[in-house]
Amino acid sequence: MTRRIFGWVALLATALALSACGFQLRGSSEYAFQRLFISGGGQMAADISRYIRYGSKGTIVVTDPKDADARLEIISVTNSRNAVSLDANGQAREYEMRSAFTFQLVTPDGRPIIPLTTIRLSRNLPYSDSETTARDTEAALLNRDMQKDAVDQIIRRMEAVKSMPEVKPDA
């Protein structure tokens, strides 16, 4: 009997602690635009499109820029790897993986909503000549992880846009 009461008290305490900490599920994203066209980016564009398709309220990705309220232009994606530490023989022991993602969000007529922005990310990659296959696989996973992180940051920046620029009347 005491165990059962203790279990209920522990459950209640946990529920109260979670509700008091401010934890809340992310829920659906809302954007200031209803139709988005994505240009460039390859796999990154596919990830953003998938995120918007399954995680937004009413926003769709269109295939024709004429149908869009906004255009996400992924200008460039660059990856590099630099040796940061060497052993006594001059062989690399650790690399720094770097990625840069440049994008902008514009109206159909080219006015900036989110101006040209570059997201720079880096990860460390320990290296050993005896484990080259494993390290190559890990390098690919790190590049994919940085791309996913960049997609999350781009999505958050698009969510932060609260209104579209006003259309200027033709004079």
Secondary structure, 3 states (H helix, E strand, C coil): CHHHHHHHHHHHHHHHHHHHCCCCCCCCECCCCCEEEEECCCHHHHHHHHHHHHHECCCEEECCHHHCCEEEEEEEEEEEEEEEEECCCCCEEEEEEEEEEEEEEECCCCCEEEEEEEEEEEEEEECCHHHHHHHHHHHHHHHHHHHHHHHHHHHHHHHHCCCCCCCCCCC
